[in-house]
Amino acid sequence: MTRQDYEADRERAEPARLLDQDELSSILGVPAGTLEQWRARGRGPAFLRIGRHVRYDPVEIRRWLDSRRNRPRGA
């Protein structure tokens, strides 16, 4: 899938339910404080700030996870 295909699909799709910090912390198995540190350092998945609230788009979480995937050498 090309980036253009991805963006077109995303525009047509229903908005995904956004996750809060505690939900993402549970999914990734990392402390909520780690997510806070990642945000402060510009690391981790992209996030949205809605007022005082931080939310994560599942599409952006998947993109971030895919970017961190390690491939075995020689594969």
C-alpha positions in Angstrom: 0.0 0.0 0.0 1.4 3.4 -1.0 1.2 6.4 1.2 -1.4 7.9 -1.1 -3.5 4.8 -0.8 -3.2 4.9 2.9 -4.2 8.6 3.1 -7.2 8.0 0.8 -8.4 5.0 2.9 -8.0 7.0 6.0 -10.0 9.9 4.7 -12.9 7.6 3.8 -12.8 5.6 7.0 -15.0 6.3 10.0 -13.1 8.1 12.8 -11.5 5.5 15.1 -12.1 5.7 18.8 -9.2 7.5 20.4 -7.3 5.9 23.2 -6.2 7.6 26.4 -2.9 7.3 28.1 -3.9 4.5 30.4 -5.4 2.4 27.6 -2.3 2.7 25.5 -0.1 2.0 28.5 -2.0 -1.2 29.1 -1.8 -2.2 25.4 1.9 -1.6 25.1 2.7 -2.9 28.6 4.6 0.2 29.6 4.0 2.5 32.5 1.9 5.7 31.9 5.0 7.6 33.0 7.0 6.2 30.1 4.4 7.6 27.7 4.7 11.0 29.4 8.5 10.9 29.0 8.2 9.8 25.4 5.9 12.8 24.6 8.2 15.2 26.4 11.2 13.9 24.4 9.4 13.8 21.1 9.4 10.0 21.0 6.7 7.4 21.0 3.5 7.4 18.9 1.9 10.6 17.6 -0.7 12.0 20.0 -3.5 14.5 20.0 -4.0 17.1 22.7 -7.7 17.9 23.2 -7.8 20.6 25.8 -5.9 19.1 28.7 -6.4 15.6 27.5 -4.0 13.5 25.6 -5.4 11.0 23.1 -3.8 8.5 20.7 -5.2 7.5 17.3 -5.0 3.7 16.8 -3.9 4.3 13.1 -0.9 6.3 14.4 -0.1 3.7 17.0 0.0 1.0 14.3 2.2 3.2 12.1 4.6 3.8 15.0 4.7 0.2 15.9 5.3 -0.8 12.3 8.2 1.7 12.1 9.8 0.0 15.1 9.6 -3.5 13.7 12.9 -5.3 13.5 13.5 -7.6 10.6 15.7 -10.6 10.9 19.0 -10.3 9.0 18.9 -12.1 5.7 15.2 -12.0 5.5 
